Amino acid sequence: MNRRFSSLVVPALIMTVTLAFGAYQGAAAAGGTISGAVMFKGDVPKPKKLKVTKDKKRCDKSPKFDESLVVKDGKLANVVVYIAEVKGGKKLEKKAVTLDQNGCVYQPHVLAVAAGADVTILNPDKVLHNIHTYSKVNKPMNRAQPKFKKKLKVKFDKPEIMEVKCDVHGWMSGWIFVAGNPYYGVTGEDGAFSLTDVPAGKYQVQIWHEKLGTQTKEVEVKAGETAKLDIEFAG
């Protein structure tokens, strides 16, 4: 069962993330894997229930909790792990992804998408939503999604981590990670991640969490081998 916890999101954390904007060249190459888990050390704060103040008939069917710190059995969810600077490697697949708003909650809380890929935003709630991205690199989006518009398609062309909120329902908050290369992932409840087919070499791996900040770890990858990388955040 997920545990969700409250926090004060610090906007400055967005600026601590290093993203490379150079052109990425996709090409076949013998590579290795970077895998591991992200752990949380310390006392886990008590989950804070979010107050539903509007459209209660639809939005208040189930309790809602702050998702800015989700820990299960010491493992940390919603952590972005990626290689910011890599010149080439496997092809960056622009796979379409979905951001759902079912029950007036962003699902997933942290969405990862390749730059230039389609993002379909769903509204099954039969109420008005308004998607507002707080981006610095991509053009900010501030679009209404009425109840009759069940799908809305958008694209983000440049690498960035941006917060997304609903201007109608103030408790709705999430993040979108736009990747400029294929070496990225977001941890689930098990805290695990795996970056595959990484060309041999040394890399600076970025590990980002909305509340706990950013860590950078150097990892050496050898062709055909797995480099283990376990990360710990302290609360």
ChimeraX commands (.cxc) that place a marker at each C-alpha (Angstrom):
marker #1 position 0.00,0.00,0.00 radius 0.5
marker #1 position 1.40,3.42,-0.99 radius 0.5
marker #1 position 2.26,5.94,1.68 radius 0.5
marker #1 position 2.14,9.52,0.64 radius 0.5
marker #1 position 3.63,12.37,2.56 radius 0.5
marker #1 position 3.48,16.12,2.70 radius 0.5
marker #1 position 6.22,18.59,1.92 radius 0.5
marker #1 position 6.81,22.16,0.90 radius 0.5
marker #1 position 7.98,22.05,-2.70 radius 0.5
marker #1 position 11.00,24.31,-3.13 radius 0.5
marker #1 position 10.94,25.80,-6.65 radius 0.5
marker #1 position 14.71,26.37,-6.51 radius 0.5
marker #1 position 15.26,22.63,-6.71 radius 0.5
marker #1 position 14.20,22.74,-10.32 radius 0.5
marker #1 position 17.28,24.77,-11.12 radius 0.5
marker #1 position 19.67,22.28,-9.49 radius 0.5
marker #1 position 19.11,19.76,-12.25 radius 0.5
marker #1 position 21.70,19.70,-15.04 radius 0.5
marker #1 position 20.23,18.98,-18.45 radius 0.5
marker #1 position 22.22,18.78,-21.66 radius 0.5
marker #1 position 20.69,20.53,-24.67 radius 0.5
marker #1 position 23.17,19.37,-27.34 radius 0.5
marker #1 position 21.91,17.19,-30.18 radius 0.5
marker #1 position 21.86,13.50,-29.26 radius 0.5
marker #1 position 22.97,11.03,-31.94 radius 0.5
marker #1 position 21.21,7.66,-31.86 radius 0.5
marker #1 position 23.27,4.78,-33.20 radius 0.5
marker #1 position 23.81,1.12,-32.41 radius 0.5
marker #1 position 26.67,0.52,-29.99 radius 0.5
marker #1 position 27.80,-2.23,-27.63 radius 0.5
marker #1 position 26.91,-1.13,-24.14 radius 0.5
marker #1 position 26.25,-2.07,-20.57 radius 0.5
marker #1 position 23.65,-1.41,-17.89 radius 0.5
marker #1 position 23.40,0.89,-14.88 radius 0.5
marker #1 position 20.97,-0.46,-12.31 radius 0.5
marker #1 position 20.20,-0.10,-8.65 radius 0.5
marker #1 position 17.71,1.29,-6.17 radius 0.5
marker #1 position 16.99,4.58,-4.43 radius 0.5
marker #1 position 16.59,4.31,-0.66 radius 0.5
marker #1 position 15.30,6.67,2.02 radius 0.5
marker #1 position 17.03,6.93,5.39 radius 0.5
marker #1 position 15.35,8.56,8.37 radius 0.5
marker #1 position 11.97,8.91,9.96 radius 0.5
marker #1 position 9.16,8.91,7.44 radius 0.5
marker #1 position 6.79,11.85,8.03 radius 0.5
marker #1 position 3.16,11.15,8.70 radius 0.5
marker #1 position 1.08,11.37,5.53 radius 0.5
marker #1 position -0.88,14.57,5.12 radius 0.5
marker #1 position -4.39,14.30,3.78 radius 0.5
marker #1 position -5.21,16.83,1.08 radius 0.5
marker #1 position -8.36,18.88,1.38 radius 0.5
marker #1 position -10.74,18.66,-1.56 radius 0.5
marker #1 position -12.40,22.05,-1.93 radius 0.5
marker #1 position -14.19,21.78,-5.27 radius 0.5
marker #1 position -16.20,19.27,-7.32 radius 0.5
marker #1 position -16.43,17.07,-4.25 radius 0.5
marker #1 position -18.93,14.69,-5.80 radius 0.5
marker #1 position -16.33,13.63,-8.33 radius 0.5
marker #1 position -13.02,14.50,-6.68 radius 0.5
marker #1 position -13.66,13.38,-3.11 radius 0.5
marker #1 position -14.63,9.76,-3.73 radius 0.5
marker #1 position -11.44,8.55,-2.05 radius 0.5
marker #1 position -8.90,10.13,0.34 radius 0.5
marker #1 position -6.02,12.02,-1.24 radius 0.5
marker #1 position -2.54,12.43,0.23 radius 0.5
marker #1 position 0.46,14.55,-0.64 radius 0.5
marker #1 position 2.75,12.54,-2.95 radius 0.5
marker #1 position 5.89,14.64,-2.62 radius 0.5
marker #1 position 7.54,11.93,-0.50 radius 0.5
marker #1 position 6.44,8.35,-1.15 radius 0.5
marker #1 position 8.36,5.68,0.78 radius 0.5
marker #1 position 7.61,1.97,1.08 radius 0.5
marker #1 position 9.85,-0.35,3.11 radius 0.5
marker #1 position 12.63,2.21,2.95 radius 0.5
marker #1 position 12.46,2.54,-0.84 radius 0.5
marker #1 position 11.85,5.90,-2.48 radius 0.5
marker #1 position 9.40,6.32,-5.36 radius 0.5
marker #1 position 9.06,9.12,-7.94 radius 0.5
marker #1 position 12.81,9.65,-8.34 radius 0.5
marker #1 position 14.14,10.57,-11.78 radius 0.5
marker #1 position 17.44,8.85,-12.66 radius 0.5
marker #1 position 19.15,9.87,-15.89 radius 0.5
marker #1 position 22.41,10.56,-17.68 radius 0.5
marker #1 position 22.37,14.26,-18.50 radius 0.5
marker #1 position 25.37,14.35,-20.83 radius 0.5
marker #1 position 25.86,11.58,-23.36 radius 0.5
marker #1 position 26.77,12.19,-26.99 radius 0.5
marker #1 position 25.32,9.06,-28.53 radius 0.5
marker #1 position 24.05,5.55,-28.04 radius 0.5
marker #1 position 20.80,3.74,-28.67 radius 0.5
marker #1 position 18.00,5.49,-30.52 radius 0.5
marker #1 position 15.79,7.86,-28.55 radius 0.5
marker #1 position 12.33,6.42,-29.12 radius 0.5
marker #1 position 9.62,9.06,-29.05 radius 0.5
marker #1 position 7.09,6.83,-27.39 radius 0.5
marker #1 position 3.70,8.38,-26.66 radius 0.5
marker #1 position 2.78,8.58,-22.96 radius 0.5
marker #1 position -0.34,9.37,-20.96 radius 0.5
marker #1 position -1.02,11.69,-18.04 radius 0.5
marker #1 position -4.33,10.78,-16.39 radius 0.5
marker #1 position -6.37,13.06,-14.12 radius 0.5
marker #1 position -8.82,10.42,-12.92 radius 0.5
marker #1 position -10.26,11.34,-9.53 radius 0.5
marker #1 position -8.63,14.78,-9.72 radius 0.5
marker #1 position -5.14,13.36,-9.17 radius 0.5
marker #1 position -2.22,13.28,-11.63 radius 0.5
marker #1 position -1.31,9.72,-12.51 radius 0.5
marker #1 position 1.60,9.13,-12.59 radius 0.5
marker #1 position 2.82,11.74,-10.13 radius 0.5
marker #1 position 6.11,12.02,-12.05 radius 0.5
marker #1 position 5.73,11.47,-15.79 radius 0.5
marker #1 position 8.80,10.81,-17.98 radius 0.5
marker #1 position 8.64,11.44,-21.72 radius 0.5
marker #1 position 11.13,11.77,-24.58 radius 0.5
marker #1 position 11.47,15.25,-26.04 radius 0.5
marker #1 position 9.13,15.62,-29.01 radius 0.5
marker #1 position 6.90,12.67,-28.11 radius 0.5
marker #1 position 3.13,12.93,-27.78 radius 0.5
marker #1 position 1.68,13.39,-24.30 radius 0.5
marker #1 position -2.02,12.56,-24.06 radius 0.5
marker #1 position -3.71,14.19,-21.08 radius 0.5
marker #1 position -6.91,12.41,-20.06 radius 0.5
marker #1 position -9.93,13.92,-18.36 radius 0.5
marker #1 position -12.41,11.20,-17.37 radius 0.5
marker #1 position -13.70,13.25,-14.43 radius 0.5
marker #1 position -16.60,15.03,-16.14 radius 0.5
marker #1 position -15.45,18.31,-14.59 radius 0.5
marker #1 position -13.33,21.20,-15.84 radius 0.5
marker #1 position -9.56,20.82,-15.42 radius 0.5
marker #1 position -6.89,23.37,-16.33 radius 0.5
marker #1 position -3.39,22.10,-17.04 radius 0.5
marker #1 position -0.67,24.60,-16.13 radius 0.5
marker #1 position 3.03,23.76,-16.59 radius 0.5
marker #1 position 5.64,25.83,-14.78 radius 0.5
marker #1 position 8.40,25.40,-17.34 radius 0.5
marker #1 position 11.53,27.47,-17.87 radius 0.5
marker #1 position 12.81,26.02,-21.15 radius 0.5
marker #1 position 9.71,24.85,-22.99 radius 0.5
marker #1 position 6.86,27.25,-23.58 radius 0.5
marker #1 position 4.60,27.18,-20.50 radius 0.5
marker #1 position 1.22,25.59,-21.08 radius 0.5
marker #1 position -1.95,26.93,-19.50 radius 0.5
marker #1 position -4.93,25.22,-21.11 radius 0.5
marker #1 position -8.45,24.50,-20.03 radius 0.5
marker #1 position -9.74,20.97,-20.50 radius 0.5
marker #1 position -13.55,21.01,-20.23 radius 0.5
marker #1 position -15.42,17.88,-19.23 radius 0.5
marker #1 position -16.39,17.13,-22.84 radius 0.5
marker #1 position -12.74,17.16,-23.96 radius 0.5
marker #1 position -11.63,13.77,-22.69 radius 0.5
marker #1 position -8.24,13.84,-24.45 radius 0.5
marker #1 position -5.73,16.61,-24.98 radius 0.5
marker #1 position -2.47,16.07,-26.89 radius 0.5
marker #1 position 0.66,18.15,-26.30 radius 0.5
marker #1 position 4.42,17.97,-26.95 radius 0.5
marker #1 position 7.49,19.26,-25.17 radius 0.5
marker #1 position 10.50,19.67,-27.44 radius 0.5
marker #1 position 13.33,20.47,-25.02 radius 0.5
marker #1 position 14.80,18.58,-22.03 radius 0.5
marker #1 position 13.47,19.91,-18.72 radius 0.5
marker #1 position 11.89,19.01,-15.42 radius 0.5
marker #1 position 8.72,21.02,-14.88 radius 0.5
marker #1 position 5.96,21.15,-12.32 radius 0.5
marker #1 position 2.37,20.77,-13.47 radius 0.5
marker #1 position -0.70,21.96,-11.59 radius 0.5
marker #1 position -4.43,22.33,-12.11 radius 0.5
marker #1 position -5.64,25.92,-11.72 radius 0.5
marker #1 position -9.14,24.65,-10.93 radius 0.5
marker #1 position -8.21,22.09,-8.27 radius 0.5
marker #1 position -5.42,23.51,-6.14 radius 0.5
marker #1 position -4.37,20.22,-4.51 radius 0.5
marker #1 position -3.45,18.66,-7.89 radius 0.5
marker #1 position 0.31,18.68,-8.37 radius 0.5
marker #1 position 2.75,16.60,-10.39 radius 0.5
marker #1 position 5.93,16.73,-12.48 radius 0.5
marker #1 position 6.93,16.11,-16.08 radius 0.5
marker #1 position 10.48,15.06,-16.96 radius 0.5
marker #1 position 11.34,15.68,-20.62 radius 0.5
marker #1 position 14.34,13.59,-21.68 radius 0.5
marker #1 position 16.84,14.52,-24.38 radius 0.5
marker #1 position 18.35,11.01,-24.57 radius 0.5
marker #1 position 17.09,7.47,-23.87 radius 0.5
marker #1 position 18.99,6.97,-20.62 radius 0.5
marker #1 position 16.39,7.83,-18.02 radius 0.5
marker #1 position 13.87,6.25,-15.68 radius 0.5
marker #1 position 11.52,6.98,-12.78 radius 0.5
marker #1 position 11.45,4.77,-9.69 radius 0.5
marker #1 position 8.29,3.04,-8.57 radius 0.5
marker #1 position 7.38,1.68,-5.15 radius 0.5
marker #1 position 10.39,-0.66,-5.21 radius 0.5
marker #1 position 12.80,2.27,-5.73 radius 0.5
marker #1 position 14.44,0.39,-8.60 radius 0.5
marker #1 position 15.82,1.73,-11.87 radius 0.5
marker #1 position 17.72,0.33,-14.86 radius 0.5
marker #1 position 19.41,2.23,-17.69 radius 0.5
marker #1 position 20.21,-0.22,-20.48 radius 0.5
marker #1 position 22.45,-0.24,-23.57 radius 0.5
marker #1 position 24.64,2.56,-22.23 radius 0.5
marker #1 position 27.82,2.94,-24.34 radius 0.5
marker #1 position 31.02,2.03,-22.49 radius 0.5
marker #1 position 32.54,4.97,-20.65 radius 0.5
marker #1 position 32.33,7.14,-17.56 radius 0.5
marker #1 position 29.13,9.11,-16.87 radius 0.5
marker #1 position 27.67,11.56,-14.40 radius 0.5
marker #1 position 24.32,10.11,-13.35 radius 0.5
marker #1 position 21.77,12.61,-12.05 radius 0.5
marker #1 position 19.29,11.53,-9.37 radius 0.5
marker #1 position 16.44,14.02,-8.81 radius 0.5
marker #1 position 13.66,14.13,-6.24 radius 0.5
marker #1 position 11.17,16.98,-5.94 radius 0.5
marker #1 position 11.65,17.44,-2.19 radius 0.5
marker #1 position 15.06,15.94,-1.41 radius 0.5
marker #1 position 16.98,17.61,-4.23 radius 0.5
marker #1 position 19.58,16.27,-6.67 radius 0.5
marker #1 position 22.56,13.97,-6.34 radius 0.5
marker #1 position 25.27,13.31,-8.92 radius 0.5
marker #1 position 27.14,10.00,-9.05 radius 0.5
marker #1 position 29.97,9.02,-11.37 radius 0.5
marker #1 position 29.59,5.57,-12.88 radius 0.5
marker #1 position 31.86,3.62,-15.22 radius 0.5
marker #1 position 30.07,1.40,-17.71 radius 0.5
marker #1 position 31.74,-1.55,-19.42 radius 0.5
marker #1 position 30.31,-3.28,-22.48 radius 0.5
marker #1 position 28.28,-6.35,-21.59 radius 0.5
marker #1 position 28.41,-5.67,-17.85 radius 0.5
marker #1 position 26.13,-4.18,-15.20 radius 0.5
marker #1 position 27.30,-1.30,-13.04 radius 0.5
marker #1 position 25.51,-1.25,-9.71 radius 0.5
marker #1 position 24.43,2.11,-8.32 radius 0.5
marker #1 position 22.50,2.29,-5.05 radius 0.5
marker #1 position 21.52,5.77,-3.87 radius 0.5
marker #1 position 20.39,6.97,-0.47 radius 0.5
marker #1 position 18.51,10.14,0.41 radius 0.5
marker #1 position 18.28,11.26,4.02 radius 0.5
marker #1 position 15.14,12.78,5.43 radius 0.5
marker link #1:1,2 radius 0.2
marker link #1:2,3 radius 0.2
marker link #1:3,4 radius 0.2
marker link #1:4,5 radius 0.2
marker link #1:5,6 radius 0.2
marker link #1:6,7 radius 0.2
marker link #1:7,8 radius 0.2
marker link #1:8,9 radius 0.2
marker link #1:9,10 radius 0.2
marker link #1:10,11 radius 0.2
marker link #1:11,12 radius 0.2
marker link #1:12,13 radius 0.2
marker link #1:13,14 radius 0.2
marker link #1:14,15 radius 0.2
marker link #1:15,16 radius 0.2
marker link #1:16,17 radius 0.2
marker link #1:17,18 radius 0.2
marker link #1:18,19 radius 0.2
marker link #1:19,20 radius 0.2
marker link #1:20,21 radius 0.2
marker link #1:21,22 radius 0.2
marker link #1:22,23 radius 0.2
marker link #1:23,24 radius 0.2
marker link #1:24,25 radius 0.2
marker link #1:25,26 radius 0.2
marker link #1:26,27 radius 0.2
marker link #1:27,28 radius 0.2
marker link #1:28,29 radius 0.2
marker link #1:29,30 radius 0.2
marker link #1:30,31 radius 0.2
marker link #1:31,32 radius 0.2
marker link #1:32,33 radius 0.2
marker link #1:33,34 radius 0.2
marker link #1:34,35 radius 0.2
marker link #1:35,36 radius 0.2
marker link #1:36,37 radius 0.2
marker link #1:37,38 radius 0.2
marker link #1:38,39 radius 0.2
marker link #1:39,40 radius 0.2
marker link #1:40,41 radius 0.2
marker link #1:41,42 radius 0.2
marker link #1:42,43 radius 0.2
marker link #1:43,44 radius 0.2
marker link #1:44,45 radius 0.2
marker link #1:45,46 radius 0.2
marker link #1:46,47 radius 0.2
marker link #1:47,48 radius 0.2
marker link #1:48,49 radius 0.2
marker link #1:49,50 radius 0.2
marker link #1:50,51 radius 0.2
marker link #1:51,52 radius 0.2
marker link #1:52,53 radius 0.2
marker link #1:53,54 radius 0.2
marker link #1:54,55 radius 0.2
marker link #1:55,56 radius 0.2
marker link #1:56,57 radius 0.2
marker link #1:57,58 radius 0.2
marker link #1:58,59 radius 0.2
marker link #1:59,60 radius 0.2
marker link #1:60,61 radius 0.2
marker link #1:61,62 radius 0.2
marker link #1:62,63 radius 0.2
marker link #1:63,64 radius 0.2
marker link #1:64,65 radius 0.2
marker link #1:65,66 radius 0.2
marker link #1:66,67 radius 0.2
marker link #1:67,68 radius 0.2
marker link #1:68,69 radius 0.2
marker link #1:69,70 radius 0.2
marker link #1:70,71 radius 0.2
marker link #1:71,72 radius 0.2
marker link #1:72,73 radius 0.2
marker link #1:73,74 radius 0.2
marker link #1:74,75 radius 0.2
marker link #1:75,76 radius 0.2
marker link #1:76,77 radius 0.2
marker link #1:77,78 radius 0.2
marker link #1:78,79 radius 0.2
marker link #1:79,80 radius 0.2
marker link #1:80,81 radius 0.2
marker link #1:81,82 radius 0.2
marker link #1:82,83 radius 0.2
marker link #1:83,84 radius 0.2
marker link #1:84,85 radius 0.2
marker link #1:85,86 radius 0.2
marker link #1:86,87 radius 0.2
marker link #1:87,88 radius 0.2
marker link #1:88,89 radius 0.2
marker link #1:89,90 radius 0.2
marker link #1:90,91 radius 0.2
marker link #1:91,92 radius 0.2
marker link #1:92,93 radius 0.2
marker link #1:93,94 radius 0.2
marker link #1:94,95 radius 0.2
marker link #1:95,96 radius 0.2
marker link #1:96,97 radius 0.2
marker link #1:97,98 radius 0.2
marker link #1:98,99 radius 0.2
marker link #1:99,100 radius 0.2
marker link #1:100,101 radius 0.2
marker link #1:101,102 radius 0.2
marker link #1:102,103 radius 0.2
marker link #1:103,104 radius 0.2
marker link #1:104,105 radius 0.2
marker link #1:105,106 radius 0.2
marker link #1:106,107 radius 0.2
marker link #1:107,108 radius 0.2
marker link #1:108,109 radius 0.2
marker link #1:109,110 radius 0.2
marker link #1:110,111 radius 0.2
marker link #1:111,112 radius 0.2
marker link #1:112,113 radius 0.2
marker link #1:113,114 radius 0.2
marker link #1:114,115 radius 0.2
marker link #1:115,116 radius 0.2
marker link #1:116,117 radius 0.2
marker link #1:117,118 radius 0.2
marker link #1:118,119 radius 0.2
marker link #1:119,120 radius 0.2
marker link #1:120,121 radius 0.2
marker link #1:121,122 radius 0.2
marker link #1:122,123 radius 0.2
marker link #1:123,124 radius 0.2
marker link #1:124,125 radius 0.2
marker link #1:125,126 radius 0.2
marker link #1:126,127 radius 0.2
marker link #1:127,128 radius 0.2
marker link #1:128,129 radius 0.2
marker link #1:129,130 radius 0.2
marker link #1:130,131 radius 0.2
marker link #1:131,132 radius 0.2
marker link #1:132,133 radius 0.2
marker link #1:133,134 radius 0.2
marker link #1:134,135 radius 0.2
marker link #1:135,136 radius 0.2
marker link #1:136,137 radius 0.2
marker link #1:137,138 radius 0.2
marker link #1:138,139 radius 0.2
marker link #1:139,140 radius 0.2
marker link #1:140,141 radius 0.2
marker link #1:141,142 radius 0.2
marker link #1:142,143 radius 0.2
marker link #1:143,144 radius 0.2
marker link #1:144,145 radius 0.2
marker link #1:145,146 radius 0.2
marker link #1:146,147 radius 0.2
marker link #1:147,148 radius 0.2
marker link #1:148,149 radius 0.2
marker link #1:149,150 radius 0.2
marker link #1:150,151 radius 0.2
marker link #1:151,152 radius 0.2
marker link #1:152,153 radius 0.2
marker link #1:153,154 radius 0.2
marker link #1:154,155 radius 0.2
marker link #1:155,156 radius 0.2
marker link #1:156,157 radius 0.2
marker link #1:157,158 radius 0.2
marker link #1:158,159 radius 0.2
marker link #1:159,160 radius 0.2
marker link #1:160,161 radius 0.2
marker link #1:161,162 radius 0.2
marker link #1:162,163 radius 0.2
marker link #1:163,164 radius 0.2
marker link #1:164,165 radius 0.2
marker link #1:165,166 radius 0.2
marker link #1:166,167 radius 0.2
marker link #1:167,168 radius 0.2
marker link #1:168,169 radius 0.2
marker link #1:169,170 radius 0.2
marker link #1:170,171 radius 0.2
marker link #1:171,172 radius 0.2
marker link #1:172,173 radius 0.2
marker link #1:173,174 radius 0.2
marker link #1:174,175 radius 0.2
marker link #1:175,176 radius 0.2
marker link #1:176,177 radius 0.2
marker link #1:177,178 radius 0.2
marker link #1:178,179 radius 0.2
marker link #1:179,180 radius 0.2
marker link #1:180,181 radius 0.2
marker link #1:181,182 radius 0.2
marker link #1:182,183 radius 0.2
marker link #1:183,184 radius 0.2
marker link #1:184,185 radius 0.2
marker link #1:185,186 radius 0.2
marker link #1:186,187 radius 0.2
marker link #1:187,188 radius 0.2
marker link #1:188,189 radius 0.2
marker link #1:189,190 radius 0.2
marker link #1:190,191 radius 0.2
marker link #1:191,192 radius 0.2
marker link #1:192,193 radius 0.2
marker link #1:193,194 radius 0.2
marker link #1:194,195 radius 0.2
marker link #1:195,196 radius 0.2
marker link #1:196,197 radius 0.2
marker link #1:197,198 radius 0.2
marker link #1:198,199 radius 0.2
marker link #1:199,200 radius 0.2
marker link #1:200,201 radius 0.2
marker link #1:201,202 radius 0.2
marker link #1:202,203 radius 0.2
marker link #1:203,204 radius 0.2
marker link #1:204,205 radius 0.2
marker link #1:205,206 radius 0.2
marker link #1:206,207 radius 0.2
marker link #1:207,208 radius 0.2
marker link #1:208,209 radius 0.2
marker link #1:209,210 radius 0.2
marker link #1:210,211 radius 0.2
marker link #1:211,212 radius 0.2
marker link #1:212,213 radius 0.2
marker link #1:213,214 radius 0.2
marker link #1:214,215 radius 0.2
marker link #1:215,216 radius 0.2
marker link #1:216,217 radius 0.2
marker link #1:217,218 radius 0.2
marker link #1:218,219 radius 0.2
marker link #1:219,220 radius 0.2
marker link #1:220,221 radius 0.2
marker link #1:221,222 radius 0.2
marker link #1:222,223 radius 0.2
marker link #1:223,224 radius 0.2
marker link #1:224,225 radius 0.2
marker link #1:225,226 radius 0.2
marker link #1:226,227 radius 0.2
marker link #1:227,228 radius 0.2
marker link #1:228,229 radius 0.2
marker link #1:229,230 radius 0.2
marker link #1:230,231 radius 0.2
marker link #1:231,232 radius 0.2
marker link #1:232,233 radius 0.2
marker link #1:233,234 radius 0.2
marker link #1:234,235 radius 0.2
view
